[in-house]
């Protein structure tokens, strides 16, 4: 099991935003988008995910309605 390391203010300010990235790139670059086991399971089952800020008002609705919000992680 991997340990969750909360983001620091510095890491959030210097983070790179990707519109689309592959699971393999997430794993090889150790991007910590989600825990490695979950990332591997999604990759093996061809299950894309969208990583977005749930704390921003309206973002969940935007994702559900198909707007481009956050980062698409796919095989």
C-alpha positions as semicolon CSV with decimal commas, in nm:
position;residue;x (nm);y (nm);z (nm)
1;X;0,000;0,000;0,000
2;X;0,130;0,346;-0,085
3;X;0,130;0,623;0,170
4;X;-0,069;0,939;0,096
5;X;0,152;1,245;0,108
6;X;-0,055;1,563;0,123
7;X;0,044;1,833;-0,123
8;X;0,243;2,125;0,007
9;X;0,169;2,483;-0,091
10;X;0,493;2,491;-0,293
11;X;0,403;2,174;-0,485
12;X;0,058;2,313;-0,566
13;X;0,205;2,642;-0,691
14;X;0,464;2,469;-0,910
15;X;0,243;2,187;-1,040
16;X;0,214;2,130;-1,414
17;X;-0,139;2,103;-1,552
18;X;-0,193;1,839;-1,819
19;X;-0,505;1,834;-2,035
20;X;-0,455;1,464;-2,115
21;X;-0,198;1,219;-1,981
22;X;-0,161;0,843;-1,991
23;X;-0,164;0,614;-1,690
24;X;0,185;0,498;-1,789
25;X;0,315;0,856;-1,779
26;X;0,154;0,910;-1,437
27;X;0,324;0,600;-1,302
28;X;0,664;0,656;-1,463
29;X;0,676;1,022;-1,354
30;X;0,541;0,938;-1,006
31;X;0,281;1,215;-1,040
32;X;0,070;1,092;-0,745
33;X;-0,257;1,170;-0,922
34;X;-0,405;0,886;-0,720
35;X;-0,268;0,588;-0,533
36;X;-0,056;0,360;-0,752
37;X;-0,278;0,055;-0,702
38;X;-0,591;0,243;-0,810
39;X;-0,404;0,392;-1,106
40;X;-0,283;0,046;-1,214
41;X;-0,633;-0,103;-1,179
42;X;-0,784;0,174;-1,393
43;X;-0,508;0,127;-1,652
44;X;-0,552;-0,252;-1,667
45;X;-0,931;-0,218;-1,704
46;X;-0,915;0,069;-1,954
47;X;-1,112;0,294;-1,717
48;X;-1,034;0,661;-1,781
49;X;-1,051;0,909;-1,493
50;X;-1,083;1,284;-1,471
51;X;-0,880;1,459;-1,203
52;X;-1,031;1,794;-1,108
53;X;-1,079;2,035;-0,818
54;X;-1,399;1,931;-0,640
55;X;-1,371;2,233;-0,410
56;X;-1,442;2,476;-0,695
57;X;-1,813;2,554;-0,723
58;X;-1,975;2,395;-1,027
59;X;-1,683;2,170;-1,126
60;X;-1,862;1,843;-1,053
61;X;-2,155;1,953;-1,269
62;X;-1,912;2,056;-1,544
63;X;-1,745;1,714;-1,541
64;X;-2,077;1,526;-1,544
65;X;-2,209;1,735;-1,833
66;X;-1,895;1,670;-2,038
67;X;-1,720;2,005;-2,012
68;X;-1,341;1,994;-2,024
69;X;-1,236;2,036;-1,663
70;X;-0,916;1,912;-1,506
71;X;-0,702;1,635;-1,651
72;X;-0,811;1,327;-1,840
73;X;-0,602;1,024;-1,746
74;X;-0,637;0,736;-1,993
75;X;-0,462;0,434;-2,138
